[in-house]
Amino acid sequence: MAIVMLTGGQTIYQRPLGVLMMDTKFPRARGDIGNATTWPFPVAYRVVRGAVASRLAQAEPDESLLQPFIDGVRDLESEGVQAITTSCGFLAAYQRELAGAVSVPVYASSLLQVPLAAQAIRPDQRVGIITARAVLTERHFGGVGWSSTDIPVVQVAPAEDSHFFATFVGDGMEADYDVLVREVTGVAEALVREHPDVGAIVMECANLAPFSPPVRKATRLPVFDLFTLGMNAYHTSAGSEFPAGL
């Protein structure tokens, strides 16, 4: 019988994906990366204290949050994760800094998928971005390696008097799931109605991911979100094994 040697060095094992979490209390439906049942594999979470939506979802990033997020990716790397993502797409502005702080891949924002979405659709089409707040700038786009000069985009967001905004930007403690579905689907339908050249949708906000299925159904467009990004991070780093043969 072959001897199987196990190597130590950590406290907890086999959590291939690490997720940096904002410091929030609002409910997270399945599909949100902050709901652990979203994932078909174990994940490691790290909450960045003080990282609330009012400090992150801004046109100008709060520079004082950069070091706590760097500390977070380093903590997750020390726990043995093979890839790291985050729960806020506005961290696109810090993609290079976070990726440069560790030796495992970091996927800071769903906006990393915009070039992929753009290449998958016709050249005369645009990528629609649904965001928590429509204040994304070239700082965010450039952080993840592209510009709206090269990739035409249009960004939209739920209204500031919406249930979505009150829940996820206002950090509400309760949410009506059906109302959220109607609001997010309504935003997507208005997006493609007002901009018929939109050929794909990227959900910037982690809290939008649970509503990607009804948005796909309503718009009949490909929808990228933080769940698709996290699954890509998992498969490219941890991967799957296939049995030999046909």
C-alpha positions as a LaTeX table, in Angstrom:
\begin{tabular}{lrrr}
\hline
Residue & $x$ (\AA) & $y$ (\AA) & $z$ (\AA) \\
\hline
Met1 & 0.00 & 0.00 & 0.00 \\
Ala2 & 1.37 & 3.42 & $-0.99$ \\
Ile3 & 2.04 & 5.84 & 1.83 \\
Val4 & 0.06 & 9.07 & 1.57 \\
Met5 & 1.82 & 12.03 & 3.19 \\
Leu6 & $-0.22$ & 15.01 & 4.33 \\
Thr7 & 1.45 & 18.41 & 4.56 \\
Gly8 & 0.45 & 20.92 & 7.23 \\
Gly9 & 1.05 & 24.62 & 7.72 \\
Gln10 & $-2.51$ & 25.93 & 7.97 \\
Thr11 & $-5.41$ & 25.65 & 10.40 \\
Ile12 & $-8.24$ & 25.15 & 7.89 \\
Tyr13 & $-7.93$ & 23.40 & 4.51 \\
Gln14 & $-9.63$ & 23.12 & 1.12 \\
Arg15 & $-11.19$ & 26.55 & 0.77 \\
Pro16 & $-10.02$ & 27.42 & $-2.75$ \\
Leu17 & $-11.70$ & 30.84 & $-3.04$ \\
Gly18 & $-11.31$ & 33.75 & $-0.65$ \\
Val19 & $-13.87$ & 36.57 & $-0.55$ \\
Leu20 & $-13.19$ & 40.02 & 0.87 \\
Met21 & $-16.45$ & 41.29 & 2.34 \\
Met22 & $-17.71$ & 44.79 & 2.98 \\
Asp23 & $-18.76$ & 45.59 & 6.54 \\
Thr24 & $-22.54$ & 45.28 & 6.14 \\
Lys25 & $-25.65$ & 43.96 & 7.91 \\
Phe26 & $-28.18$ & 43.84 & 5.07 \\
Pro27 & $-29.64$ & 40.47 & 3.96 \\
Arg28 & $-27.88$ & 38.60 & 1.15 \\
Ala29 & $-29.96$ & 36.24 & $-0.98$ \\
Arg30 & $-28.57$ & 33.08 & $-2.49$ \\
Gly31 & $-26.63$ & 34.17 & $-5.56$ \\
Asp32 & $-24.96$ & 36.99 & $-3.65$ \\
Ile33 & $-21.32$ & 36.06 & $-3.06$ \\
Gly34 & $-21.76$ & 36.92 & 0.61 \\
Asn35 & $-24.25$ & 34.05 & 0.98 \\
Ala36 & $-22.10$ & 30.97 & 1.50 \\
Thr37 & $-24.74$ & 28.68 & $-0.03$ \\
Thr38 & $-24.18$ & 30.43 & $-3.36$ \\
Trp39 & $-20.97$ & 28.50 & $-3.91$ \\
Pro40 & $-20.66$ & 24.80 & $-4.86$ \\
Phe41 & $-17.38$ & 24.65 & $-2.94$ \\
Pro42 & $-16.10$ & 25.99 & 0.41 \\
Val43 & $-15.01$ & 29.63 & 0.56 \\
Ala44 & $-13.03$ & 31.67 & 3.06 \\
Tyr45 & $-14.45$ & 35.04 & 4.08 \\
Arg46 & $-12.72$ & 38.09 & 5.50 \\
Val47 & $-14.70$ & 41.20 & 6.57 \\
Val48 & $-12.95$ & 44.53 & 6.12 \\
Arg49 & $-14.18$ & 46.56 & 9.09 \\
Gly50 & $-15.37$ & 50.04 & 8.22 \\
Ala51 & $-15.79$ & 49.26 & 4.53 \\
Val52 & $-19.38$ & 50.45 & 4.24 \\
Ala53 & $-21.18$ & 51.32 & 1.01 \\
Ser54 & $-21.09$ & 55.06 & 1.69 \\
Arg55 & $-17.28$ & 54.92 & 1.62 \\
Leu56 & $-16.91$ & 52.55 & $-1.33$ \\
Ala57 & $-19.67$ & 53.27 & $-3.85$ \\
Gln58 & $-18.31$ & 56.68 & $-4.75$ \\
Ala59 & $-16.87$ & 58.38 & $-7.82$ \\
Glu60 & $-13.69$ & 59.02 & $-5.84$ \\
Pro61 & $-12.45$ & 56.00 & $-3.87$ \\
Asp62 & $-11.77$ & 56.39 & $-0.15$ \\
Glu63 & $-7.99$ & 55.99 & $-0.14$ \\
Ser64 & $-7.96$ & 55.17 & 3.58 \\
Leu65 & $-9.63$ & 51.83 & 2.78 \\
Leu66 & $-6.83$ & 50.61 & 0.52 \\
Gln67 & $-4.54$ & 49.34 & 3.28 \\
Pro68 & $-7.31$ & 47.43 & 5.11 \\
Phe69 & $-8.17$ & 45.68 & 1.84 \\
Ile70 & $-4.51$ & 44.89 & 1.21 \\
Asp71 & $-4.32$ & 43.43 & 4.72 \\
Gly72 & $-7.43$ & 41.40 & 3.89 \\
Val73 & $-6.04$ & 39.81 & 0.72 \\
Arg74 & $-2.84$ & 38.97 & 2.57 \\
Asp75 & $-4.80$ & 37.33 & 5.39 \\
Leu76 & $-6.75$ & 35.24 & 2.89 \\
Glu77 & $-3.59$ & 34.22 & 1.08 \\
Ser78 & $-2.09$ & 33.09 & 4.41 \\
Glu79 & $-5.12$ & 30.82 & 4.88 \\
Gly80 & $-4.25$ & 28.96 & 1.69 \\
Val81 & $-6.87$ & 30.21 & $-0.78$ \\
Gln82 & $-5.97$ & 29.87 & $-4.44$ \\
Ala83 & $-7.84$ & 32.95 & $-5.70$ \\
Ile84 & $-9.51$ & 35.99 & $-4.16$ \\
Thr85 & $-12.49$ & 38.10 & $-5.12$ \\
Thr86 & $-14.39$ & 40.89 & $-3.38$ \\
Ser87 & $-17.96$ & 41.88 & $-2.64$ \\
Cys88 & $-17.81$ & 45.39 & $-4.12$ \\
Gly89 & $-17.29$ & 46.16 & $-7.79$ \\
Phe90 & $-16.12$ & 49.69 & $-6.97$ \\
Leu91 & $-12.87$ & 48.08 & $-5.82$ \\
Ala92 & $-11.99$ & 48.05 & $-9.52$ \\
Ala93 & $-10.07$ & 51.23 & $-8.70$ \\
Tyr94 & $-7.73$ & 49.15 & $-6.50$ \\
Gln95 & $-7.38$ & 46.07 & $-8.73$ \\
Arg96 & $-3.68$ & 46.59 & $-9.43$ \\
Glu97 & $-2.78$ & 47.36 & $-5.83$ \\
Leu98 & $-4.65$ & 44.34 & $-4.45$ \\
Ala99 & $-3.30$ & 41.95 & $-7.09$ \\
Gly100 & 0.20 & 43.25 & $-6.47$ \\
Ala101 & 0.01 & 42.61 & $-2.73$ \\
Val102 & $-0.22$ & 38.80 & $-2.94$ \\
Ser103 & 0.98 & 35.85 & $-5.00$ \\
Val104 & $-2.48$ & 34.42 & $-5.78$ \\
Pro105 & $-4.82$ & 35.88 & $-8.41$ \\
Val106 & $-7.12$ & 38.69 & $-7.24$ \\
Tyr107 & $-10.37$ & 39.52 & $-9.04$ \\
Ala108 & $-11.42$ & 42.76 & $-7.40$ \\
Ser109 & $-14.44$ & 43.66 & $-9.50$ \\
Ser110 & $-17.04$ & 42.28 & $-11.87$ \\
Leu111 & $-15.93$ & 45.07 & $-14.22$ \\
Leu112 & $-13.00$ & 42.83 & $-15.16$ \\
Gln113 & $-15.53$ & 41.02 & $-17.36$ \\
Val114 & $-16.44$ & 44.05 & $-19.48$ \\
Pro115 & $-13.74$ & 43.39 & $-22.14$ \\
Leu116 & $-14.87$ & 39.75 & $-22.36$ \\
Ala117 & $-18.49$ & 40.81 & $-22.79$ \\
Ala118 & $-17.49$ & 43.37 & $-25.42$ \\
Gln119 & $-15.56$ & 40.80 & $-27.45$ \\
Ala120 & $-18.49$ & 38.37 & $-27.36$ \\
Ile121 & $-20.97$ & 40.74 & $-28.99$ \\
Arg122 & $-21.13$ & 42.58 & $-32.32$ \\
Pro123 & $-18.73$ & 45.50 & $-32.87$ \\
Asp124 & $-21.67$ & 47.90 & $-33.20$ \\
Gln125 & $-23.05$ & 46.94 & $-29.79$ \\
Arg126 & $-22.32$ & 48.29 & $-26.32$ \\
Val127 & $-21.97$ & 46.72 & $-22.89$ \\
Gly128 & $-24.58$ & 47.79 & $-20.36$ \\
Ile129 & $-23.40$ & 48.08 & $-16.77$ \\
Ile130 & $-25.95$ & 47.86 & $-13.98$ \\
Thr131 & $-24.40$ & 49.33 & $-10.87$ \\
Ala132 & $-25.45$ & 50.17 & $-7.33$ \\
Arg133 & $-24.84$ & 53.86 & $-8.08$ \\
Ala134 & $-24.22$ & 55.25 & $-11.56$ \\
Val135 & $-21.06$ & 57.11 & $-10.53$ \\
Leu136 & $-18.42$ & 54.79 & $-12.00$ \\
Thr137 & $-15.57$ & 56.72 & $-13.61$ \\
Glu138 & $-12.54$ & 56.14 & $-15.79$ \\
Arg139 & $-10.63$ & 55.57 & $-12.53$ \\
His140 & $-12.65$ & 52.40 & $-11.99$ \\
Phe141 & $-12.49$ & 51.30 & $-15.62$ \\
Gly142 & $-8.79$ & 51.97 & $-15.90$ \\
Gly143 & $-8.15$ & 50.08 & $-12.68$ \\
Val144 & $-9.29$ & 46.88 & $-14.36$ \\
Gly145 & $-7.47$ & 47.58 & $-17.60$ \\
Trp146 & $-9.86$ & 49.21 & $-20.03$ \\
Ser147 & $-11.35$ & 52.57 & $-20.98$ \\
Ser148 & $-14.79$ & 53.62 & $-22.13$ \\
Thr149 & $-12.99$ & 55.26 & $-25.06$ \\
Asp150 & $-12.06$ & 51.78 & $-26.30$ \\
Ile151 & $-15.08$ & 49.87 & $-25.02$ \\
Pro152 & $-18.36$ & 51.78 & $-25.33$ \\
Val153 & $-20.51$ & 51.26 & $-22.23$ \\
Val154 & $-23.64$ & 52.69 & $-20.68$ \\
Gln155 & $-24.21$ & 52.53 & $-16.94$ \\
Val156 & $-27.52$ & 52.58 & $-15.10$ \\
Ala157 & $-28.59$ & 52.03 & $-11.50$ \\
Pro158 & $-31.74$ & 51.61 & $-9.44$ \\
Ala159 & $-33.22$ & 54.92 & $-8.34$ \\
Glu160 & $-32.09$ & 56.35 & $-5.03$ \\
Asp161 & $-35.67$ & 56.09 & $-3.74$ \\
Ser162 & $-35.84$ & 52.39 & $-4.65$ \\
His163 & $-36.08$ & 49.45 & $-2.29$ \\
Phe164 & $-32.79$ & 48.19 & $-3.72$ \\
Phe165 & $-30.98$ & 51.41 & $-2.84$ \\
Ala166 & $-32.47$ & 51.54 & 0.66 \\
Thr167 & $-31.42$ & 47.94 & 1.28 \\
Phe168 & $-27.95$ & 47.70 & $-0.19$ \\
Val169 & $-26.65$ & 51.25 & $-0.13$ \\
Gly170 & $-28.61$ & 52.28 & 2.97 \\
Asp171 & $-27.72$ & 48.98 & 4.73 \\
Gly172 & $-31.33$ & 48.06 & 5.49 \\
Met173 & $-32.04$ & 45.12 & 7.76 \\
Glu174 & $-34.99$ & 43.71 & 5.80 \\
Ala175 & $-35.75$ & 43.32 & 2.11 \\
Asp176 & $-38.74$ & 42.21 & 0.05 \\
Tyr177 & $-37.24$ & 39.77 & $-2.45$ \\
Asp178 & $-40.06$ & 40.08 & $-4.98$ \\
Val179 & $-39.80$ & 43.87 & $-4.97$ \\
Leu180 & $-36.05$ & 43.61 & $-5.56$ \\
Val181 & $-36.61$ & 41.26 & $-8.51$ \\
Arg182 & $-39.12$ & 43.67 & $-10.07$ \\
Glu183 & $-36.87$ & 46.69 & $-9.54$ \\
Val184 & $-33.68$ & 45.16 & $-10.93$ \\
Thr185 & $-35.51$ & 43.56 & $-13.86$ \\
Gly186 & $-37.19$ & 46.87 & $-14.54$ \\
Val187 & $-33.82$ & 48.65 & $-14.63$ \\
Ala188 & $-32.52$ & 46.07 & $-17.12$ \\
Glu189 & $-35.61$ & 46.31 & $-19.31$ \\
Ala190 & $-35.36$ & 50.10 & $-19.37$ \\
Leu191 & $-31.67$ & 49.81 & $-20.23$ \\
Val192 & $-32.26$ & 47.75 & $-23.36$ \\
Arg193 & $-35.36$ & 49.73 & $-24.32$ \\
Glu194 & $-33.56$ & 53.08 & $-24.13$ \\
His195 & $-30.28$ & 51.70 & $-25.50$ \\
Pro196 & $-31.19$ & 49.01 & $-28.06$ \\
Asp197 & $-27.52$ & 48.70 & $-29.04$ \\
Val198 & $-26.70$ & 47.03 & $-25.71$ \\
Gly199 & $-25.65$ & 43.45 & $-26.45$ \\
Ala200 & $-24.52$ & 42.23 & $-23.02$ \\
Ile201 & $-24.95$ & 43.23 & $-19.40$ \\
Val202 & $-22.39$ & 43.32 & $-16.59$ \\
Met203 & $-23.70$ & 43.54 & $-13.03$ \\
Glu204 & $-21.19$ & 45.61 & $-11.06$ \\
Cys205 & $-22.68$ & 45.12 & $-7.60$ \\
Ala206 & $-22.46$ & 41.79 & $-5.74$ \\
Asn207 & $-26.03$ & 42.29 & $-4.54$ \\
Leu208 & $-27.29$ & 42.29 & $-8.13$ \\
Ala209 & $-26.13$ & 38.74 & $-8.85$ \\
Pro210 & $-29.18$ & 36.98 & $-7.36$ \\
Phe211 & $-31.28$ & 38.77 & $-9.97$ \\
Ser212 & $-29.22$ & 37.83 & $-13.01$ \\
Pro213 & $-31.50$ & 34.89 & $-13.93$ \\
Pro214 & $-34.67$ & 37.02 & $-14.28$ \\
Val215 & $-32.65$ & 39.72 & $-16.08$ \\
Arg216 & $-31.35$ & 37.14 & $-18.58$ \\
Lys217 & $-34.90$ & 35.93 & $-19.12$ \\
Ala218 & $-36.32$ & 39.44 & $-19.53$ \\
Thr219 & $-33.61$ & 40.80 & $-21.84$ \\
Arg220 & $-32.42$ & 37.61 & $-23.57$ \\
Leu221 & $-28.88$ & 38.91 & $-23.21$ \\
Pro222 & $-25.78$ & 37.38 & $-21.64$ \\
Val223 & $-25.34$ & 38.66 & $-18.07$ \\
Phe224 & $-22.02$ & 38.70 & $-16.24$ \\
Asp225 & $-21.87$ & 39.22 & $-12.49$ \\
Leu226 & $-19.72$ & 38.58 & $-9.42$ \\
Phe227 & $-20.86$ & 34.96 & $-9.29$ \\
Thr228 & $-19.68$ & 34.29 & $-12.85$ \\
Leu229 & $-16.42$ & 36.05 & $-11.97$ \\
Gly230 & $-15.97$ & 33.96 & $-8.81$ \\
Met231 & $-16.67$ & 30.74 & $-10.67$ \\
Asn232 & $-14.11$ & 31.70 & $-13.29$ \\
Ala233 & $-11.61$ & 32.47 & $-10.52$ \\
Tyr234 & $-12.24$ & 29.04 & $-9.00$ \\
His235 & $-12.00$ & 27.08 & $-12.25$ \\
Thr236 & $-8.85$ & 28.81 & $-13.45$ \\
Ser237 & $-7.05$ & 28.37 & $-10.11$ \\
Ala238 & $-8.43$ & 25.21 & $-8.47$ \\
Gly239 & $-9.99$ & 23.64 & $-11.55$ \\
Ser240 & $-11.79$ & 20.37 & $-12.08$ \\
Glu241 & $-10.42$ & 16.93 & $-12.73$ \\
Phe242 & $-11.80$ & 14.81 & $-15.53$ \\
Pro243 & $-11.65$ & 11.03 & $-15.72$ \\
Ala244 & $-9.35$ & 9.60 & $-18.36$ \\
Gly245 & $-10.87$ & 8.25 & $-21.54$ \\
Leu246 & $-14.01$ & 8.98 & $-23.52$ \\
\hline
\end{tabular}
